[in-house]
Amino acid sequence: MSEYTHSGAAETEPEPIQAVPLRRPGRWIAGAIVVIALVLIVWGAATNEAYRWDIYGQYLFDRRISEAAWNTVQLTVLAMLIAVVLGVVLAVMRLSPNPVLKSVAWVYLWVFRGTPVYVQLVLWGLFPSIYKQLDIGIPFVHQFFHIDLQSLNAAFLFAVIGLALNEAAYMAEIVRAGIGSVPEGQIEASTALGMSWAQTIRRTVLPQAMRVIIPPTGNELISMLKTTSLVAAVPYTAELYARARDIAGSNFQPIPLFLVAATWYLAITSVLMVGQYFVEKHYSKGMTRHLTARQLQALADAEGKAVVIRPTPPTDPTIPGGERK
């Protein structure tokens, strides 16, 4: 009876479906149109004499341009480091139960996010005119040293400060969003272990919040690189865009010089994007539930024996005992 049933089922079993992929001519047509458009754009740019590719090649690796690119990188990195540290402090202040700290952080974000960065840089350029001298010491008691700001040539320093203070307001919101993404149970567990509020933020919350903080921080770093073109308002004229503009003003060839500056910005941005990818990959460890080969080997070593997976024998309800021989 069982053999007849199995053979009958085999005879009536339908033939397997032959899956035929759908033809999508629209995709091929759209791809062909895009490729043709790109070829026409590149060909038009290559044959257009207004671009002056000979001037472009002449100044692409010019010493003045490369030095200005290095100054731009220094300006970006220093300003971003200060902005990240200050942004973390402001985010913690906004989340603090202290109403004074929370109010001061809110006013800071309101001012620096509500005014254009170019206006802020102009004010930092006028800082020596607003405060002609700077006295450091104990008020009305003792003065440690005196700085004459008008005789101080510190355009680079003021550019870094201006960019960093503006960026810190945005980094504070990014860090606050990252802290808010950490489950409340993590904070409660840290409090139960006897950690203070500051220890909980430093040891428990911030390390887990880095997964949310890193991607927008990388975007802000790239944005900071391009914002450095505004530091001429300080004025600081040794960065990439200002140097290309000065050279273009002397040889009356603005188009190839600005293409040179754009090429350097694109190259630096590409390096930053690669670095952002590896940093994100580092902090995304543990997000997936699939164990890697190294993690499986570590588990096997911790058990002190090899992990052997044996298949479970199939069962057949028609055989006594349920196990097929």
C-alpha positions in Angstrom: 0.0 0.0 0.0 2.8 2.3 0.9 4.7 1.5 -2.3 1.6 2.1 -4.4 1.0 5.4 -2.8 4.6 6.6 -3.3 4.7 5.5 -6.9 1.3 7.1 -7.6 2.5 10.4 -6.0 5.6 10.2 -8.2 3.6 9.8 -11.3 1.3 12.7 -10.6 4.1 15.0 -9.5 4.1 18.1 -11.7 7.1 18.9 -13.9 9.5 21.6 -12.5 8.9 25.1 -13.7 11.4 26.5 -16.1 12.0 30.0 -14.8 12.6 32.5 -17.6 14.1 35.9 -16.6 12.0 38.8 -17.6 13.3 40.9 -20.4 13.8 44.5 -19.4 14.6 46.5 -22.5 14.1 49.8 -20.6 17.1 49.2 -18.5 19.4 48.7 -21.5 18.0 51.7 -23.2 18.4 53.9 -20.2 22.0 52.6 -19.6 22.9 53.3 -23.3 21.5 56.8 -23.1 23.5 57.6 -19.9 26.7 56.2 -21.4 26.3 58.2 -24.6 25.6 61.3 -22.6 28.7 60.8 -20.5 30.8 60.2 -23.6 29.5 63.4 -25.2 30.2 65.4 -22.0 33.8 64.1 -21.7 34.4 64.7 -25.4 33.0 68.2 -25.3 35.2 69.1 -22.3 38.3 67.6 -23.8 37.9 69.5 -27.1 36.8 72.8 -25.6 39.7 75.2 -25.7 38.3 77.4 -22.9 39.3 74.7 -20.4 43.0 75.2 -21.3 44.1 71.7 -20.3 47.7 72.7 -20.9 47.5 75.3 -18.1 45.7 72.7 -16.0 48.5 70.2 -16.3 51.1 72.9 -15.7 49.7 73.9 -12.3 48.2 70.6 -11.1 51.3 69.6 -9.2 52.7 73.1 -8.7 54.5 73.6 -5.4 52.3 76.5 -4.4 49.2 74.5 -5.0 50.4 71.4 -3.2 51.5 73.5 -0.2 48.1 75.1 -0.1 46.4 71.7 -0.2 48.5 70.6 2.8 47.5 73.7 4.6 43.9 72.9 3.9 44.3 69.4 5.3 45.8 70.8 8.5 43.1 73.4 8.8 40.4 70.7 8.3 41.9 68.1 10.8 42.7 70.6 13.6 39.3 72.3 13.4 37.5 68.9 13.3 39.3 67.5 16.2 38.4 70.6 18.3 34.9 70.4 17.1 34.5 66.8 18.0 35.8 67.3 21.6 33.7 70.4 22.1 30.6 68.7 20.5 30.8 65.8 22.9 31.1 68.2 25.9 28.1 70.2 24.6 26.0 67.1 24.0 26.7 65.9 27.5 25.8 69.3 28.9 22.5 69.2 27.0 21.7 65.8 28.5 22.9 66.8 32.0 20.3 67.2 34.7 21.9 70.5 35.7 19.7 73.3 34.3 22.5 75.8 34.0 24.7 73.5 31.9 21.7 72.5 29.7 20.7 76.2 29.2 24.3 77.3 28.3 24.6 74.4 25.7 21.3 75.3 24.2 22.2 79.0 23.8 25.6 78.0 22.2 23.8 75.8 19.7 21.2 78.5 19.0 23.9 81.2 18.3 26.3 79.1 16.2 23.7 77.2 14.2 21.6 80.3 13.6 24.3 82.5 12.1 26.2 81.9 8.8 29.7 80.5 9.1 31.0 83.2 6.8 29.7 85.9 9.1 31.4 84.1 12.1 34.7 84.0 10.2 34.5 87.7 9.4 34.0 88.4 13.1 37.0 86.3 14.0 39.0 88.2 11.4 38.0 91.4 13.2 38.7 89.9 16.6 42.0 91.9 17.0 40.1 95.1 16.3 37.4 94.3 18.8 39.8 93.1 21.5 43.1 94.9 21.1 44.8 93.2 23.9 44.3 90.0 26.0 45.3 89.9 29.7 45.6 86.5 31.4 45.5 86.3 35.1 43.5 86.6 38.3 41.0 89.5 38.0 42.0 92.5 40.1 44.8 90.5 41.8 47.6 89.4 39.5 48.3 89.4 35.7 50.3 86.5 34.4 51.0 87.7 30.9 49.7 90.2 28.3 49.1 89.6 24.6 48.9 92.4 22.0 46.3 91.0 19.5 46.8 93.7 17.0 50.5 92.8 16.5 49.7 89.1 16.5 49.7 87.5 13.0 47.5 84.5 13.7 45.1 84.2 10.8 45.6 80.4 10.7 44.7 80.2 14.5 41.6 82.4 14.1 40.5 80.3 11.1 40.8 77.1 13.1 38.9 78.6 16.0 36.1 79.9 13.8 35.6 76.7 11.9 35.8 74.6 15.1 33.3 76.6 17.1 30.8 76.5 14.3 31.2 72.8 13.6 30.9 72.0 17.3 27.3 73.1 17.3 26.5 70.5 14.7 28.6 67.8 16.2 26.8 68.3 19.5 23.5 67.3 17.9 25.1 64.4 16.2 26.5 63.1 19.5 23.2 63.7 21.3 21.4 61.7 18.6 23.9 58.9 19.0 23.6 58.9 22.8 19.8 58.8 22.4 20.1 55.7 20.3 21.5 53.6 23.2 18.8 51.6 24.9 17.7 52.9 28.3 18.4 49.5 29.8 22.1 50.0 29.3 22.0 53.2 31.4 19.9 51.5 34.1 22.3 48.5 34.2 25.3 50.9 34.6 23.5 52.8 37.4 22.7 49.4 39.1 26.5 48.6 39.0 27.2 51.8 41.0 28.5 54.0 38.1 28.0 57.7 38.3 26.3 59.6 35.6 29.6 60.7 34.1 31.0 57.2 34.2 27.9 55.8 32.5 28.3 58.3 29.7 32.0 57.6 29.3 32.1 53.9 29.7 28.7 52.6 28.5 26.9 55.1 26.4 29.5 56.7 24.2 31.2 53.4 23.0 27.8 52.1 21.9 26.7 55.4 20.4 29.8 55.5 18.0 27.9 53.3 15.5 25.4 56.1 15.0 27.9 59.0 15.4 30.6 57.9 13.0 28.7 58.1 9.6 27.4 61.7 10.0 30.7 62.7 11.5 32.5 61.6 8.3 30.1 63.6 6.3 30.8 66.7 8.5 34.5 66.1 8.0 34.1 66.2 4.2 31.9 69.3 4.5 34.5 70.9 6.7 37.1 70.4 4.0 35.0 72.3 1.5 34.1 75.0 4.1 37.8 75.9 4.5 37.4 77.8 1.2 35.6 80.5 3.2 38.5 81.3 5.6 39.6 84.1 3.3 37.2 86.1 5.4 39.5 85.9 8.4 41.6 86.6 6.2 43.7 83.5 5.7 44.9 83.2 2.1 47.3 80.1 2.3 44.6 77.5 1.7 43.8 75.8 -1.5 41.0 77.8 -3.0 42.6 81.2 -2.1 45.9 80.2 -3.5 44.3 79.0 -6.8 42.4 82.3 -7.0 45.5 84.3 -6.4 47.4 82.5 -9.2 44.4 82.9 -11.5 44.4 86.6 -10.8 48.0 86.8 -12.0 47.8 84.8 -15.2 44.2 85.6 -16.0 43.3 81.9 -16.4 40.6 81.2 -13.8 39.0 78.2 -15.4 42.0 75.8 -15.4 43.1 77.0 -11.9 39.7 76.4 -10.4 39.7 72.9 -12.1 43.1 72.3 -10.4 41.6 73.3 -7.0 38.5 71.1 -7.7 40.8 68.1 -8.5 42.7 68.5 -5.3 39.5 68.8 -3.2 38.2 65.6 -4.9 41.4 63.7 -4.2 41.4 64.7 -0.5 37.7 63.9 -0.2 38.3 60.4 -1.7 41.0 59.7 0.9 38.7 60.8 3.7 35.8 58.6 2.3 38.1 55.6 2.3 39.1 56.3 5.9 35.5 56.8 6.9 34.6 53.3 5.4 37.2 51.5 7.5 36.2 53.4 10.7 32.6 52.6 10.2 33.5 48.9 9.5 35.5 48.9 12.8 32.6 50.3 14.9 30.0 48.1 13.2 31.5 44.9 14.7 28.9 42.9 16.5 25.9 44.3 14.7 25.3 41.1 12.7 24.3 37.9 14.3 26.3 35.8 11.9 29.5 34.6 13.4 32.7 34.8 11.4 35.2 31.9 11.1 37.4 33.6 13.7 34.6 34.0 16.2 33.6 30.3 15.7 37.2 29.2 16.3 37.4 31.4 19.4 34.2 29.7 20.7 35.7 26.3 20.0 38.9 27.2 21.7 37.0 28.4 24.8 35.2 25.1 25.0 38.5 23.3 24.8 37.2 20.9 22.1 36.3 20.9 18.5 32.7 21.7 17.6 31.2 18.7 15.7 27.7 19.0 14.3 26.0 15.7 13.7 22.9 15.5 11.5 19.7 14.3 13.2 18.5 11.1 11.6 15.2 11.4 9.8 12.1 9.9 11.3 9.5 7.8 9.7 6.1 7.4 11.5 5.5 4.0 9.8 8.6 2.4 11.4 8.4 1.4 15.1 10.7 3.6 17.1 10.5 6.4 14.5 14.1 6.1 13.3 15.0 4.9 9.8 17.7 2.3 9.4 
